[in-house]
């Protein structure tokens, strides 16, 4: 799978599709749901209680369950695309930096986990909108926890990208400086 993900054409394809889906979901679909700027859809993700969710959804004038479900189909596709984009970016960076066999590979799993959490979040929101009176409070709470972990994975992914970029750059620079000084890298005692 890592060999497939690291290909430039795979990365390029998912980069383009992810940008398009981001625009559609964030600025078109979400705005259509809440009849505003779409931020209330993000607020619903982090509502944690049915009472908070009810307050948010009440502001969505005339929301029809069918329209919400159709809109969520775009979000399912967006989650699929961004998962593959971030996983592909990890695989590509690891390959380019010669770090394919390192512990940094778990970043690929983080990318896919974020997508799965997004799908869980979307599924619970569909249940909430279509079966509200019988919605389980704990399930909705778990939905918001999943959404929080999904959103928290973004800074983790960014830090990992930076670490991958810096690891190889500084590691090579330090090795080159050491070797240029004429000291043997074979005998660590000669460095002192």
C-alpha positions as CSV (number, residue, x, y, z in Angstrom):
1,X,0.0,0.0,0.0
2,X,2.9,2.4,0.9
3,X,4.3,1.9,-2.6
4,X,1.0,2.9,-4.2
5,X,0.6,5.9,-1.9
6,X,4.1,7.3,-2.5
7,X,3.6,7.7,-6.2
8,X,3.6,11.4,-7.3
9,X,0.5,10.9,-9.5
10,X,-1.5,9.4,-6.6
11,X,-0.4,12.3,-4.4
12,X,-1.2,14.8,-7.2
13,X,-4.7,13.3,-7.9
14,X,-5.7,13.3,-4.3
15,X,-4.3,16.8,-3.7
16,X,-6.5,18.2,-6.5
17,X,-9.6,16.2,-5.5
18,X,-9.2,17.1,-1.8
19,X,-8.9,20.9,-2.6
20,X,-12.1,20.6,-4.7
21,X,-14.0,18.6,-2.1
22,X,-12.8,21.0,0.7
23,X,-14.2,23.9,-1.2
24,X,-17.5,22.1,-2.0
25,X,-18.0,20.8,1.6
26,X,-16.9,23.9,3.6
27,X,-18.2,26.7,1.4
28,X,-21.2,25.2,-0.5
29,X,-22.6,22.1,1.3
30,X,-22.2,23.2,4.9
31,X,-23.4,26.7,4.0
32,X,-26.5,25.2,2.4
33,X,-27.2,23.1,5.5
34,X,-27.1,26.0,8.0
35,X,-28.2,28.8,5.6
36,X,-25.2,30.8,6.7
37,X,-21.5,30.3,6.5
38,X,-21.3,26.6,7.4
39,X,-19.7,27.0,10.7
40,X,-22.7,25.7,12.6
41,X,-22.1,22.3,11.0
42,X,-18.7,22.4,12.6
43,X,-20.3,23.5,15.9
44,X,-22.6,20.4,15.7
45,X,-19.6,18.2,15.5
46,X,-18.4,19.5,18.8
47,X,-21.7,19.9,20.5
48,X,-21.2,16.9,22.9
49,X,-24.8,17.0,24.2
50,X,-28.1,16.6,22.5
51,X,-29.3,19.8,24.2
52,X,-26.4,21.8,22.5
53,X,-27.1,20.0,19.2
54,X,-30.8,20.9,19.4
55,X,-29.9,24.5,19.9
56,X,-27.6,24.5,16.9
57,X,-30.0,22.7,14.6
58,X,-33.0,24.9,15.6
59,X,-31.2,27.7,13.9
60,X,-31.2,25.8,10.6
61,X,-34.5,27.0,9.1
62,X,-36.4,24.3,7.3
63,X,-33.6,21.7,7.4
64,X,-35.0,18.6,5.7
65,X,-33.5,15.2,6.7
66,X,-33.1,14.2,3.1
67,X,-31.1,17.3,2.2
68,X,-28.8,16.7,5.2
69,X,-28.2,13.1,4.3
70,X,-27.5,14.1,0.7
71,X,-25.1,16.8,1.9
72,X,-23.3,14.2,4.1
73,X,-22.6,12.1,1.1
74,X,-20.2,14.8,0.0
75,X,-18.6,14.8,3.4
76,X,-18.1,11.0,3.2
77,X,-16.3,11.5,-0.1
78,X,-14.3,14.4,1.2
79,X,-13.1,12.3,4.2
80,X,-12.1,9.5,1.8
81,X,-10.1,12.0,-0.3
82,X,-8.3,13.8,2.4
83,X,-7.4,10.6,4.1
84,X,-5.7,9.3,1.0
85,X,-4.1,12.7,0.3
86,X,-2.5,12.9,3.8
87,X,-1.5,9.3,3.7
88,X,0.0,9.7,0.2
89,X,1.8,12.8,1.3
90,X,3.3,10.9,4.3
91,X,4.3,8.0,2.1
92,X,5.8,10.3,-0.6
93,X,7.7,12.4,2.0
94,X,9.0,9.2,3.7
95,X,10.2,7.8,0.4
96,X,11.8,11.1,-0.7
97,X,13.6,11.4,2.6
98,X,14.7,7.8,2.8
99,X,12.7,7.2,5.9
100,X,10.3,4.5,4.7
101,X,11.3,2.0,7.3
102,X,11.1,4.3,10.3
103,X,8.5,4.8,13.0
104,X,7.2,7.8,11.1
105,X,5.0,5.4,9.0
106,X,2.4,5.6,11.7
107,X,1.5,9.0,10.3
108,X,-0.1,7.1,7.4
109,X,-2.4,5.4,9.9
110,X,-3.2,8.7,11.5
111,X,-4.4,10.0,8.1
112,X,-6.7,7.0,7.6
113,X,-7.9,7.1,11.2
114,X,-9.0,10.7,10.8
115,X,-11.1,9.7,7.8
116,X,-12.7,6.8,9.6
117,X,-13.5,9.1,12.6
118,X,-15.1,11.6,10.1
119,X,-17.2,8.8,8.7
120,X,-18.3,7.8,12.3
121,X,-19.1,11.5,13.0
122,X,-21.2,11.8,9.8
123,X,-23.1,8.6,10.5
124,X,-24.1,9.7,14.0
125,X,-25.1,13.1,12.6
126,X,-27.3,11.4,10.1
127,X,-28.9,9.3,12.9
128,X,-29.4,12.4,14.9
129,X,-31.1,14.3,12.1
130,X,-33.3,11.4,10.9
131,X,-34.1,9.8,14.3
132,X,-33.7,12.6,16.8
133,X,-36.2,11.7,19.5
134,X,-34.7,8.2,19.9
135,X,-31.1,9.4,19.7
136,X,-28.8,8.1,22.5
137,X,-27.0,10.8,24.5
138,X,-23.9,8.7,25.0
139,X,-23.7,7.9,21.2
140,X,-23.9,11.6,20.5
141,X,-21.2,12.3,23.1
142,X,-18.9,9.7,21.4
143,X,-19.6,11.4,18.1
144,X,-18.2,14.6,19.4
145,X,-15.2,12.9,21.0
146,X,-14.5,11.3,17.6
147,X,-14.8,14.7,15.9
148,X,-12.4,16.2,18.5
149,X,-9.8,13.5,17.9
150,X,-10.2,14.0,14.1
151,X,-9.6,17.7,14.5
152,X,-6.7,17.2,16.9
153,X,-5.1,14.8,14.4
154,X,-4.4,17.8,12.1
155,X,-1.8,19.5,14.3
156,X,-0.2,16.0,15.0
157,X,0.0,15.4,11.2
158,X,1.6,18.9,10.7
159,X,4.2,18.3,13.4
160,X,5.0,14.9,11.9
161,X,5.5,16.5,8.5
162,X,7.8,19.1,10.0
163,X,9.7,16.4,11.9
164,X,10.1,14.3,8.7
165,X,11.4,17.4,6.8
166,X,13.8,18.4,9.5
167,X,15.0,14.9,10.5
168,X,16.6,14.2,7.2
169,X,17.8,17.8,6.5
170,X,19.5,18.3,9.8
171,X,20.7,14.7,10.0
172,X,22.4,15.0,6.6
173,X,23.8,18.4,7.4
174,X,25.3,17.3,10.7
175,X,26.8,14.2,9.0
176,X,28.3,16.2,6.2
177,X,29.8,18.8,8.5
178,X,31.4,16.0,10.6
179,X,32.8,14.2,7.6
180,X,34.2,17.4,6.1
181,X,36.2,18.1,9.2
182,X,38.3,15.1,8.2
183,X,37.5,13.1,11.3
184,X,36.7,9.4,10.9
185,X,33.1,8.5,11.3
186,X,34.2,4.9,12.0
187,X,35.9,5.6,15.3
188,X,33.8,7.7,17.7
189,X,36.8,8.2,20.1
190,X,38.6,10.4,17.6
191,X,35.9,13.1,17.8
192,X,37.0,14.3,21.2
